[in-house]
Amino acid sequence: MKVRADIVELLRAGCSDREIARRVHVCERTVGVARRAFGFPQHKPGPTADSPQDLFRARTRPVGGGHLEWTGYRTTAGTPFFRWMKKGYTAYRIAFVMAHNRPPVGRVQPGCGHPGCVAPAHVEDQPMRDQLKTQMANIFGGAL
């Protein structure tokens, strides 16, 4: 049986059949056949956690400059996403709550300039971005 190398690599990394199928654009059945052919065990869901914050910490890793990289699932739009107790969360929103102890208003995104950073101290909600924009306009006389 001939199996694509990228599928085998993702099986070795511990990805689910659904995740592999989504990443390499094949059906889940194809991945399941490869999993059985190579003797990989059925995928088990990720780490259990007592809170969304614990799950967030389990799926991030530090990178240079105080940034955090998301190691978990991403939506097709590239947004870091996970489920806890059958409810969906973006990593950005959980990071925001961890840093500011309040729910965010509007869209949350990294304000540090590092693409995809989910470090709690680096994410901003809409009012924070609006305030920064106003401050910059005051400093530079509306030249922005």
NUGUVEX-945932 format. One record per residue: x, y, z of N, C-alpha, C, O in turn; residue number from 1; chain. Coordinates in Angstrom, 2 decimals. Each point is the difference from the previous one (the first is absolute). Layout:
+---------+---------+---------+---------+---------+---------+---------+---------+---------+---------+---------+---------+-----+-------+
|     n.X |     n.Y |     n.Z |    ca.X |    ca.Y |    ca.Z |     c.X |     c.Y |     c.Z |     o.X |     o.Y |     o.Z |   n | chain |
+---------+---------+---------+---------+---------+---------+---------+---------+---------+---------+---------+---------+-----+-------+
|       X |       Y |       Z |       X |       Y |       Z |       X |       Y |       Z |       X |       Y |       Z | NUM |     A |
...
+---------+---------+---------+---------+---------+---------+---------+---------+---------+---------+---------+---------+-----+-------+
//
This chain:
+---------+---------+---------+---------+---------+---------+---------+---------+---------+---------+---------+---------+-----+-------+
|     n.X |     n.Y |     n.Z |    ca.X |    ca.Y |    ca.Z |     c.X |     c.Y |     c.Z |     o.X |     o.Y |     o.Z |   n | chain |
+---------+---------+---------+---------+---------+---------+---------+---------+---------+---------+---------+---------+-----+-------+
|    0.84 |   -1.18 |    0.00 |   -0.84 |    1.18 |    0.00 |    0.88 |    1.24 |    0.00 |    0.96 |    0.10 |    0.76 |   1 |     A |
|   -1.30 |    0.84 |   -1.62 |    0.75 |    1.24 |   -0.08 |   -0.75 |    1.09 |    0.76 |   -1.18 |    0.25 |   -0.25 |   2 |     A |
|    1.88 |    0.38 |    1.18 |   -0.60 |    1.04 |    0.83 |    0.86 |    1.25 |   -0.10 |    1.23 |   -0.07 |    0.01 |   3 |     A |
|   -1.90 |    1.21 |   -0.12 |    0.73 |    1.26 |   -0.11 |    0.83 |    0.26 |    1.25 |   -0.44 |   -0.26 |    1.12 |   4 |     A |
|    1.63 |    0.77 |   -1.32 |    0.93 |    0.27 |    1.11 |   -0.56 |    1.05 |    0.96 |    0.22 |   -0.09 |    1.20 |   5 |     A |
|   -0.93 |    1.09 |   -1.73 |   -0.52 |    1.04 |    0.88 |   -1.06 |   -0.55 |    0.95 |   -0.13 |    0.48 |    1.13 |   6 |     A |
|   -0.64 |   -1.48 |   -1.58 |   -1.00 |   -0.62 |    0.88 |    0.71 |   -0.77 |    1.12 |   -0.39 |    0.10 |    1.17 |   7 |     A |
|    1.41 |   -0.86 |   -1.52 |    0.74 |   -0.77 |    1.00 |    0.65 |    0.93 |    1.02 |    0.00 |   -0.28 |    1.20 |   8 |     A |
|    0.56 |    1.39 |   -1.68 |    0.64 |    0.97 |    0.89 |   -1.01 |    0.55 |    1.02 |    0.32 |    0.12 |    1.18 |   9 |     A |
|   -1.51 |    0.22 |   -1.65 |   -1.03 |    0.53 |    0.90 |   -0.54 |   -1.08 |    0.95 |   -0.37 |    0.31 |    1.13 |  10 |     A |
|    0.31 |   -1.55 |   -1.59 |   -0.38 |   -1.10 |    0.89 |    1.02 |   -0.14 |    1.13 |   -0.36 |   -0.17 |    1.16 |  11 |     A |
|    1.63 |    0.25 |   -1.52 |    1.07 |   -0.09 |    1.01 |   -0.08 |    1.16 |    0.98 |    0.36 |   -0.16 |    1.17 |  12 |     A |
|   -0.82 |    1.32 |   -1.63 |   -0.12 |    1.18 |    0.86 |   -1.19 |   -0.09 |    0.94 |   -0.16 |    0.83 |    0.89 |  13 |     A |
|   -0.71 |   -1.84 |   -1.09 |   -1.12 |   -0.20 |    0.90 |   -1.27 |    0.73 |   -0.39 |   -0.90 |    0.14 |    0.82 |  14 |     A |
|    0.81 |    0.31 |   -2.05 |   -1.20 |    0.72 |   -0.47 |   -1.17 |   -0.96 |   -0.19 |    0.20 |   -1.20 |   -0.24 |  15 |     A |
|   -1.39 |    1.73 |    0.34 |   -1.20 |   -0.81 |   -0.23 |   -0.20 |   -0.21 |   -1.50 |    0.57 |    0.72 |   -0.82 |  16 |     A |
|   -1.40 |   -1.70 |    0.48 |   -0.31 |   -0.26 |   -1.41 |   -0.63 |    1.23 |   -0.63 |    0.33 |    0.37 |   -1.13 |  17 |     A |
|   -1.24 |    0.26 |    1.86 |   -0.68 |    1.19 |   -0.53 |    1.00 |    1.14 |   -0.26 |   -0.06 |    0.65 |   -1.04 |  18 |     A |
|    0.96 |   -0.42 |    1.98 |    1.00 |    1.07 |   -0.16 |    0.92 |   -0.28 |   -1.20 |    0.29 |    0.90 |   -0.78 |  19 |     A |
|    0.15 |   -2.14 |    0.65 |    0.88 |   -0.37 |   -1.12 |   -0.74 |    0.19 |   -1.32 |    0.54 |    0.55 |   -0.96 |  20 |     A |
|   -1.78 |   -1.03 |    0.91 |   -0.79 |    0.13 |   -1.23 |   -0.17 |    1.47 |   -0.38 |    0.10 |    0.35 |   -1.18 |  21 |     A |
|   -0.34 |    0.49 |    2.16 |   -0.16 |    1.43 |   -0.26 |    1.31 |    0.62 |   -0.51 |   -0.02 |    0.81 |   -0.94 |  22 |     A |
|    1.12 |   -1.18 |    1.55 |    1.29 |    0.61 |   -0.37 |    0.49 |   -0.41 |   -1.39 |    0.53 |    0.84 |   -0.74 |  23 |     A |
|   -0.70 |   -2.11 |    0.39 |    0.57 |   -0.48 |   -1.26 |   -1.04 |   -0.23 |   -1.09 |    0.31 |   -0.51 |   -1.07 |  24 |     A |
|   -1.56 |    0.88 |    1.37 |   -1.08 |   -0.03 |   -0.99 |   -0.28 |   -1.41 |   -0.54 |   -0.03 |   -0.22 |   -1.21 |  25 |     A |
|   -0.17 |   -0.71 |    2.15 |   -0.44 |   -1.35 |   -0.35 |   -1.21 |   -0.31 |    0.89 |   -0.30 |    0.76 |    0.92 |  26 |     A |
|   -0.38 |   -1.87 |   -1.19 |   -1.13 |   -0.35 |    0.86 |    0.51 |   -0.73 |    1.25 |    1.08 |   -0.59 |    0.00 |  27 |     A |
|   -1.89 |    0.64 |    1.04 |    0.38 |   -0.64 |    1.27 |    0.19 |   -1.50 |   -0.16 |    0.83 |   -0.60 |    0.69 |  28 |     A |
|   -1.58 |   -0.01 |   -1.59 |    0.12 |   -1.44 |   -0.23 |    1.41 |   -0.35 |   -0.47 |    0.57 |   -1.01 |    0.42 |  29 |     A |
|    0.00 |    1.83 |   -1.30 |    1.36 |   -0.22 |   -0.51 |    0.99 |    0.02 |    1.15 |    0.91 |   -0.82 |    0.05 |  30 |     A |
|   -1.08 |    1.76 |    0.86 |    0.90 |    0.10 |    1.16 |   -0.18 |   -1.22 |    0.90 |    0.98 |   -0.54 |    0.50 |  31 |     A |
|   -2.22 |    0.12 |   -0.29 |   -0.26 |   -1.18 |    0.84 |    0.64 |   -1.26 |   -0.56 |    0.53 |   -0.82 |    0.75 |  32 |     A |
|   -0.58 |    0.67 |   -2.07 |    0.65 |   -1.16 |   -0.64 |    1.50 |    0.05 |    0.24 |    0.61 |   -1.02 |    0.33 |  33 |     A |
|   -0.01 |    2.19 |   -0.48 |    1.44 |    0.15 |    0.24 |    0.34 |   -0.27 |    1.46 |    1.01 |   -0.63 |    0.30 |  34 |     A |
|   -1.86 |    1.11 |    0.62 |    0.23 |   -0.21 |    1.43 |    0.04 |   -1.49 |    0.32 |    0.87 |   -0.46 |    0.73 |  35 |     A |
|   -1.84 |   -0.29 |   -1.28 |   -0.04 |   -1.44 |    0.26 |    1.16 |   -0.74 |   -0.68 |    0.59 |   -0.91 |    0.58 |  36 |     A |
|   -0.26 |    1.32 |   -1.81 |    1.07 |   -0.66 |   -0.75 |    1.35 |    0.12 |    0.70 |    0.81 |   -0.93 |   -0.04 |  37 |     A |
|   -0.57 |    2.08 |    0.68 |    1.28 |    0.21 |    0.68 |   -0.05 |   -0.33 |    1.48 |    1.00 |    0.14 |    0.70 |  38 |     A |
|   -2.16 |   -0.58 |   -0.22 |   -0.12 |   -0.43 |    1.39 |   -0.06 |    1.13 |    1.01 |    0.32 |   -0.20 |    1.18 |  39 |     A |
|   -0.72 |    1.40 |   -1.61 |   -0.14 |    1.10 |    0.94 |   -1.29 |   -0.19 |    0.78 |   -1.01 |   -0.39 |   -0.57 |  40 |     A |
|    1.03 |    0.66 |    1.89 |   -1.23 |   -0.15 |    0.78 |   -1.00 |    1.10 |   -0.33 |    0.35 |    1.03 |   -0.58 |  41 |     A |
|   -1.62 |   -1.26 |    0.94 |   -1.03 |    1.02 |   -0.18 |    0.43 |    1.26 |    0.73 |    0.60 |   -0.06 |    1.08 |  42 |     A |
|   -0.90 |    1.19 |   -1.66 |    0.32 |    1.28 |    0.61 |   -0.83 |    0.21 |    1.26 |   -1.20 |   -0.27 |    0.02 |  43 |     A |
|    1.86 |    0.75 |    1.03 |   -0.70 |    0.34 |    1.23 |   -0.02 |    1.52 |    0.11 |    0.99 |    0.65 |   -0.34 |  44 |     A |
|   -2.10 |   -0.07 |    0.81 |   -0.07 |    1.45 |    0.12 |    1.13 |    0.55 |    0.85 |    0.63 |   -0.71 |    0.78 |  45 |     A |
|   -0.37 |    1.99 |   -0.96 |    1.09 |    0.69 |    0.68 |   -0.13 |   -0.01 |    1.51 |   -0.85 |   -0.69 |    0.56 |  46 |     A |
|    1.70 |    1.46 |    0.09 |    0.04 |   -0.01 |    1.46 |   -1.31 |    0.48 |    0.61 |   -0.66 |    0.90 |   -0.53 |  47 |     A |
|    0.31 |   -1.51 |    1.65 |   -1.17 |    0.48 |    0.73 |    0.48 |    1.13 |    0.90 |    1.17 |    0.07 |    0.37 |  48 |     A |
|   -2.09 |    0.80 |   -0.02 |    0.38 |    1.15 |    0.80 |   -1.17 |    0.40 |    0.90 |   -1.15 |   -0.29 |   -0.30 |  49 |     A |
|    1.48 |    0.95 |    1.39 |   -1.00 |    0.46 |    0.95 |   -0.66 |    1.31 |   -0.42 |   -1.07 |    0.36 |    0.49 |  50 |     A |
|    1.71 |    0.36 |   -1.41 |   -0.53 |    1.29 |   -0.44 |    0.49 |    0.28 |   -1.42 |    0.95 |   -0.63 |   -0.46 |  51 |     A |
|   -1.60 |    1.57 |   -0.24 |    0.50 |    0.38 |   -1.32 |    1.42 |    0.56 |    0.06 |    0.79 |   -0.18 |   -0.92 |  52 |     A |
|   -0.47 |    0.85 |    2.02 |    1.34 |    0.57 |    0.15 |    1.06 |   -1.11 |    0.08 |    1.09 |    0.14 |   -0.56 |  53 |     A |
|   -1.42 |   -1.23 |    1.26 |    0.94 |   -1.12 |    0.08 |    0.22 |   -0.62 |   -1.37 |    1.12 |   -0.34 |   -0.37 |  54 |     A |
|   -2.19 |    0.19 |   -0.38 |    0.11 |   -0.56 |   -1.35 |    0.80 |    0.95 |   -0.90 |    0.79 |   -0.45 |   -0.83 |  55 |     A |
|   -1.01 |    1.74 |    0.98 |    0.78 |    1.01 |   -0.74 |    1.49 |   -0.19 |    0.28 |    0.81 |   -0.04 |   -0.93 |  56 |     A |
|   -0.44 |   -0.07 |    2.21 |    1.41 |   -0.16 |    0.37 |    0.59 |   -1.29 |   -0.58 |    1.18 |   -0.04 |   -0.37 |  57 |     A |
|   -2.00 |   -1.01 |    0.31 |    0.49 |   -1.28 |   -0.50 |    0.26 |    0.04 |   -1.51 |    0.75 |   -0.83 |   -0.52 |  58 |     A |
|   -1.37 |    1.78 |   -0.18 |    0.12 |    0.04 |   -1.46 |    0.77 |    1.21 |   -0.51 |   -0.18 |    0.43 |   -1.14 |  59 |     A |
|    1.04 |    0.12 |    1.98 |    0.86 |    1.10 |   -0.43 |    1.44 |   -0.33 |    0.33 |    0.28 |   -0.84 |    0.86 |  60 |     A |
|    0.62 |    1.52 |   -1.56 |    1.42 |   -0.14 |    0.35 |    0.66 |    1.35 |   -0.20 |   -0.33 |    0.73 |   -0.94 |  61 |     A |
|    1.28 |   -0.40 |    1.82 |    0.66 |    1.29 |   -0.11 |    0.95 |    0.05 |   -1.19 |    0.66 |   -0.99 |   -0.33 |  62 |     A |
|   -0.60 |    2.15 |   -0.31 |    0.98 |    0.28 |   -1.04 |    0.69 |    1.30 |    0.39 |   -0.43 |    0.65 |    0.95 |  63 |     A |
|    1.46 |   -0.27 |   -1.64 |    0.79 |    1.17 |    0.36 |   -0.83 |    1.27 |    0.16 |   -1.05 |    0.15 |   -0.61 |  64 |     A |
|    1.54 |    0.75 |    1.44 |   -0.61 |    1.31 |    0.17 |   -1.24 |    0.01 |    0.87 |   -0.77 |    0.96 |   -0.05 |  65 |     A |
|    0.54 |   -2.00 |    0.84 |   -1.17 |   -0.06 |    0.87 |   -1.28 |   -0.39 |   -0.72 |   -1.08 |    0.07 |    0.58 |  66 |     A |
|    1.19 |   -0.49 |   -1.84 |   -1.18 |   -0.40 |   -0.77 |   -0.36 |   -1.45 |    0.33 |    0.86 |   -0.78 |    0.42 |  67 |     A |
|   -2.12 |    0.43 |   -0.63 |   -0.47 |   -1.37 |    0.16 |   -0.55 |   -0.48 |   -1.33 |   -0.74 |    0.72 |   -0.68 |  68 |     A |
|    1.12 |   -1.93 |    0.31 |   -0.47 |   -0.61 |   -1.24 |   -1.07 |   -1.03 |    0.33 |    0.15 |   -0.77 |    0.95 |  69 |     A |
|   -1.22 |    0.75 |   -1.71 |   -1.08 |   -0.95 |    0.17 |    0.39 |   -1.31 |   -0.67 |    0.37 |   -0.01 |   -1.17 |  70 |     A |
|   -0.46 |   -1.10 |    1.90 |    0.36 |   -1.31 |   -0.55 |   -1.23 |   -0.86 |   -0.28 |    0.12 |   -1.10 |   -0.52 |  71 |     A |
|   -1.28 |    1.60 |    0.87 |   -1.23 |   -0.76 |   -0.17 |   -0.66 |    0.22 |   -1.34 |    0.63 |    0.47 |   -0.95 |  72 |     A |
|   -1.89 |   -0.82 |    0.89 |   -0.81 |    0.08 |   -1.21 |   -0.19 |    1.45 |   -0.43 |   -0.06 |    0.91 |    0.83 |  73 |     A |
|   -0.02 |   -0.70 |   -2.13 |   -0.34 |    1.30 |   -0.58 |   -1.17 |   -0.18 |   -0.94 |   -0.12 |   -1.03 |   -0.65 |  74 |     A |
|   -0.75 |    2.03 |    0.58 |   -1.12 |   -0.04 |   -0.93 |    0.53 |    0.14 |   -1.42 |    1.19 |    0.27 |   -0.20 |  75 |     A |
|   -2.05 |   -0.44 |   -0.78 |    0.44 |    0.17 |   -1.39 |    0.48 |    1.41 |   -0.27 |    0.78 |    0.22 |   -0.93 |  76 |     A |
|   -1.23 |    0.75 |    1.73 |    0.47 |    1.39 |   -0.13 |    1.32 |    0.22 |    0.73 |    0.57 |    1.08 |   -0.08 |  77 |     A |
|   -0.08 |   -2.11 |    0.80 |    1.27 |    0.11 |    0.70 |   -0.11 |    0.46 |    1.45 |    1.02 |    0.24 |    0.64 |  78 |     A |
|   -2.24 |   -0.11 |   -0.13 |   -0.19 |    0.47 |    1.37 |    0.25 |   -1.14 |    0.99 |   -0.57 |   -1.08 |   -0.17 |  79 |     A |
|    1.40 |    1.30 |    1.19 |    0.23 |   -1.03 |    1.02 |   -1.31 |   -0.27 |    0.75 |   -0.62 |    0.93 |    0.52 |  80 |     A |
|    0.21 |   -2.19 |   -0.46 |   -1.32 |   -0.34 |    0.51 |    0.06 |   -1.31 |    0.77 |    0.79 |   -0.89 |   -0.33 |  81 |     A |
|   -1.63 |    0.77 |    1.37 |   -0.13 |   -1.27 |    0.72 |   -1.36 |   -0.10 |    0.64 |   -0.73 |    0.99 |    0.12 |  82 |     A |
|    0.39 |   -2.19 |    0.30 |   -1.26 |   -0.24 |    0.70 |    0.32 |   -0.49 |    1.41 |    0.93 |   -0.78 |    0.21 |  83 |     A |
|   -1.72 |    1.26 |    0.73 |    0.09 |   -0.44 |    1.38 |   -1.43 |   -0.12 |    0.51 |   -0.78 |    0.94 |   -0.09 |  84 |     A |
|    0.45 |   -2.10 |    0.63 |   -1.35 |   -0.28 |    0.50 |   -1.05 |    0.29 |   -1.08 |   -1.04 |    0.59 |    0.29 |  85 |     A |
|    1.32 |   -1.00 |   -1.52 |   -0.89 |    0.12 |   -1.15 |   -0.25 |    1.44 |   -0.46 |   -0.91 |    0.24 |   -0.79 |  86 |     A |
|    1.69 |    0.70 |    1.28 |   -0.15 |    1.39 |   -0.41 |    1.29 |    0.43 |   -0.72 |    1.10 |   -0.34 |    0.43 |  87 |     A |
|   -1.27 |    1.09 |   -1.53 |    1.15 |    0.44 |   -0.77 |    0.57 |    1.33 |    0.48 |   -0.74 |    0.89 |    0.41 |  88 |     A |
|    2.07 |   -0.78 |   -0.46 |    0.70 |    1.21 |    0.40 |    1.12 |    0.29 |   -0.99 |    0.61 |   -0.91 |   -0.55 |  89 |     A |
|   -0.35 |    2.20 |    0.31 |    1.22 |    0.34 |   -0.73 |    1.09 |    0.21 |    1.05 |   -0.27 |    0.47 |    1.11 |  90 |     A |
|    1.48 |   -0.82 |   -1.46 |    1.12 |    0.19 |    0.92 |    0.19 |    1.48 |    0.32 |    0.41 |    0.35 |    1.10 |  91 |     A |
|   -0.70 |    0.52 |   -2.06 |    0.14 |    1.44 |    0.22 |   -0.91 |    0.48 |    1.13 |    0.43 |    0.78 |    0.86 |  92 |     A |
|   -1.67 |   -1.23 |   -0.86 |   -0.95 |    0.46 |    1.02 |    0.38 |   -0.51 |    1.38 |   -0.09 |    0.74 |    0.98 |  93 |     A |
|    0.52 |   -1.98 |   -0.88 |    0.43 |   -0.55 |    1.29 |    1.24 |    0.74 |    0.49 |    0.10 |    0.33 |    1.18 |  94 |     A |
|    0.84 |   -0.06 |   -2.08 |    1.21 |    0.74 |    0.37 |   -0.37 |    1.38 |    0.53 |    0.58 |    0.47 |    0.98 |  95 |     A |
|   -1.55 |    0.18 |   -1.62 |   -0.43 |    1.32 |    0.42 |   -0.56 |   -0.04 |    1.42 |    0.35 |    0.83 |    0.83 |  96 |     A |
|   -1.22 |   -1.79 |   -0.56 |   -0.60 |   -0.12 |    1.34 |    1.08 |   -0.28 |    1.03 |   -0.05 |    0.52 |    1.12 |  97 |     A |
|    1.04 |   -1.34 |   -1.48 |    1.09 |   -0.31 |    0.93 |    0.78 |    1.26 |    0.36 |    0.43 |    0.14 |    1.15 |  98 |     A |
|   -0.24 |    0.76 |   -2.09 |    0.80 |    1.20 |    0.24 |   -0.78 |    1.13 |    0.65 |    0.55 |    0.75 |    0.81 |  99 |     A |
|   -1.82 |   -0.61 |   -1.16 |   -0.75 |    1.19 |    0.40 |   -1.16 |   -0.27 |    0.96 |   -0.66 |    0.94 |    0.45 | 100 |     A |
|    0.41 |   -2.19 |   -0.13 |   -1.06 |   -0.38 |    0.94 |   -1.37 |    0.59 |   -0.36 |   -0.79 |    0.34 |    0.88 | 101 |     A |
|    0.53 |   -0.23 |   -2.15 |   -1.31 |    0.45 |   -0.48 |   -0.21 |   -0.59 |   -1.39 |    0.97 |   -0.29 |   -0.70 | 102 |     A |
|   -2.23 |    0.11 |    0.30 |   -0.24 |   -0.49 |   -1.36 |    0.36 |    1.08 |   -1.02 |   -0.20 |    1.19 |    0.26 | 103 |     A |
|    0.72 |   -1.58 |   -1.39 |    0.36 |    0.98 |   -1.02 |   -1.23 |    0.58 |   -0.70 |   -1.07 |   -0.61 |   -0.01 | 104 |     A |
|    1.25 |    1.79 |   -0.55 |   -1.04 |    0.65 |   -0.77 |    0.44 |   -0.02 |   -1.46 |    1.08 |    0.50 |   -0.34 | 105 |     A |
|   -1.89 |   -1.08 |   -0.51 |    0.36 |   -0.07 |   -1.41 |    1.05 |   -1.06 |   -0.27 |    0.23 |   -0.91 |    0.80 | 106 |     A |
|    0.40 |    1.06 |   -1.93 |    1.01 |   -0.97 |   -0.45 |    1.29 |    0.16 |    0.80 |    0.43 |    1.11 |    0.30 | 107 |     A |
|    0.18 |   -2.24 |    0.04 |    1.28 |   -0.01 |    0.70 |    1.07 |   -0.44 |   -0.99 |   -0.19 |   -0.96 |   -0.75 | 108 |     A |
|    1.31 |    1.65 |    0.76 |    1.11 |   -0.35 |   -0.90 |    1.31 |    0.41 |    0.64 |    0.01 |    0.83 |    0.91 | 109 |     A |
|    1.10 |   -1.39 |   -1.37 |    1.28 |    0.38 |    0.58 |    0.33 |    1.46 |   -0.34 |   -0.21 |    0.45 |   -1.12 | 110 |     A |
|    0.72 |    0.27 |    2.10 |    0.38 |    1.38 |   -0.21 |    1.50 |    0.19 |   -0.08 |    0.48 |    1.12 |   -0.13 | 111 |     A |
|    0.25 |   -2.22 |    0.23 |    1.46 |    0.08 |    0.06 |    0.67 |   -0.02 |   -1.37 |    1.20 |    0.26 |   -0.11 | 112 |     A |
|   -1.95 |   -0.56 |   -0.92 |    0.59 |   -0.07 |   -1.33 |    0.55 |   -1.37 |   -0.38 |    0.38 |   -0.21 |   -1.15 | 113 |     A |
|   -0.33 |   -0.70 |    2.10 |    0.47 |   -1.36 |   -0.28 |   -1.20 |   -0.82 |   -0.48 |   -0.96 |   -0.18 |    0.76 | 114 |     A |
|    0.98 |   -0.31 |   -1.99 |   -1.17 |   -0.71 |   -0.55 |   -0.40 |   -1.19 |    0.86 |    0.82 |   -0.86 |    0.32 | 115 |     A |
|   -2.09 |    0.82 |    0.05 |   -0.55 |   -1.15 |    0.72 |    0.36 |   -0.08 |    1.47 |   -0.30 |   -1.01 |    0.63 | 116 |     A |
|    0.94 |    2.03 |   -0.07 |    0.40 |   -0.04 |    1.41 |   -1.25 |   -0.07 |    0.87 |   -0.95 |    0.74 |   -0.21 | 117 |     A |
|    0.96 |   -1.65 |    1.19 |   -1.12 |   -0.13 |    0.93 |    0.42 |    0.31 |    1.44 |   -0.69 |   -0.39 |    0.94 | 118 |     A |
|    1.81 |    1.08 |   -0.77 |    0.44 |    0.36 |    1.35 |   -1.04 |    0.92 |    0.63 |   -0.39 |    0.99 |   -0.62 | 119 |     A |
|   -0.07 |   -1.30 |    1.83 |   -1.04 |    0.82 |    0.63 |    0.33 |    1.49 |    0.05 |   -0.89 |    0.83 |   -0.19 | 120 |     A |
|    2.13 |   -0.47 |    0.43 |    0.38 |    1.41 |    0.08 |    0.04 |    0.68 |   -1.37 |    0.11 |    1.22 |   -0.08 | 121 |     A |
|   -0.19 |   -2.00 |   -0.99 |    0.15 |    0.56 |   -1.34 |   -1.30 |    0.14 |   -0.78 |    0.01 |    0.53 |   -1.11 | 122 |     A |
|   -1.13 |   -0.99 |    1.66 |   -1.26 |    0.07 |   -0.76 |   -0.82 |    1.23 |    0.41 |    0.05 |    0.44 |    1.14 | 123 |     A |
|   -0.80 |    0.09 |   -2.11 |   -0.79 |    1.21 |    0.22 |   -1.42 |   -0.20 |   -0.52 |   -0.22 |   -0.71 |   -0.98 | 124 |     A |
|   -0.73 |    1.35 |    1.67 |   -1.37 |    0.00 |   -0.52 |   -0.26 |    1.33 |   -0.70 |    0.89 |    0.85 |   -0.07 | 125 |     A |
|   -2.09 |   -0.66 |   -0.45 |   -0.30 |    1.19 |   -0.81 |    0.18 |    1.32 |    0.75 |    0.61 |    0.91 |   -0.55 | 126 |     A |
|   -1.12 |   -0.77 |    1.80 |    0.21 |    1.27 |    0.70 |    1.48 |    0.35 |    0.21 |    0.37 |    1.17 |   -0.05 | 127 |     A |
|    0.46 |   -2.17 |    0.27 |    1.44 |    0.26 |    0.16 |    0.60 |    0.52 |   -1.30 |    0.82 |    0.92 |    0.02 | 128 |     A |
|   -1.22 |   -1.51 |   -1.14 |    0.51 |    0.46 |   -1.29 |   -0.50 |    1.40 |   -0.32 |    0.73 |    0.83 |   -0.55 | 129 |     A |
|   -1.99 |   -0.56 |    0.89 |   -0.56 |    1.34 |   -0.23 |    0.73 |    1.05 |    0.83 |    0.30 |    1.09 |   -0.50 | 130 |     A |
|    0.00 |   -1.42 |    1.74 |    0.71 |    0.93 |    0.88 |    1.40 |    0.29 |   -0.55 |    0.44 |    1.15 |   -0.01 | 131 |     A |
|    0.26 |   -2.19 |   -0.45 |    1.33 |    0.18 |   -0.56 |   -0.07 |    0.87 |   -1.26 |    0.86 |    0.87 |   -0.21 | 132 |     A |
|   -1.85 |   -1.10 |   -0.60 |   -0.17 |    0.79 |   -1.23 |   -0.23 |    1.48 |    0.34 |    0.56 |    0.89 |   -0.65 | 133 |     A |
|   -1.38 |   -0.64 |    1.66 |   -0.26 |    1.38 |    0.43 |    1.27 |    0.65 |    0.54 |    0.29 |    1.15 |   -0.32 | 134 |     A |
|    0.46 |   -1.89 |    1.13 |    1.25 |    0.54 |    0.53 |    0.99 |    0.33 |   -1.12 |    0.65 |    1.04 |    0.04 | 135 |     A |
|   -0.55 |   -1.93 |   -1.02 |    0.91 |    0.25 |   -1.11 |   -0.44 |    1.21 |   -0.81 |    0.84 |    0.79 |   -0.45 | 136 |     A |
|   -2.15 |   -0.63 |    0.26 |   -0.50 |    1.17 |   -0.73 |    0.29 |    1.28 |    0.76 |    0.31 |    1.02 |   -0.62 | 137 |     A |
|   -0.41 |   -1.05 |    1.95 |    0.30 |    1.18 |    0.81 |    1.48 |    0.35 |   -0.07 |    0.36 |    1.18 |   -0.07 | 138 |     A |
|    0.49 |   -2.20 |    0.09 |    1.45 |    0.23 |   -0.04 |    0.42 |    0.53 |   -1.36 |    0.77 |    0.96 |   -0.09 | 139 |     A |
|   -1.28 |   -1.57 |   -0.96 |    0.45 |    0.35 |   -1.35 |   -0.96 |    0.93 |   -0.72 |    0.13 |    0.20 |   -1.21 | 140 |     A |
|   -1.09 |    0.35 |    1.92 |   -0.91 |    0.98 |   -0.60 |   -0.91 |   -0.54 |   -1.06 |   -0.29 |    0.69 |   -0.97 | 141 |     A |
|   -0.17 |   -1.91 |    1.13 |   -0.94 |   -0.57 |   -0.96 |    0.64 |   -0.38 |   -1.33 |   -0.70 |   -0.17 |   -0.99 | 142 |     A |
|    2.03 |    0.04 |    0.96 |    0.70 |   -0.33 |   -1.24 |   -0.11 |   -1.48 |   -0.34 |    0.52 |   -0.44 |   -1.03 | 143 |     A |
|   -1.16 |   -0.32 |    1.87 |   -0.10 |   -1.44 |   -0.28 |   -1.08 |   -0.32 |   -0.93 |   -0.21 |   -1.17 |   -0.33 | 144 |     A |
+---------+---------+---------+---------+---------+---------+---------+---------+---------+---------+---------+---------+-----+-------+
//
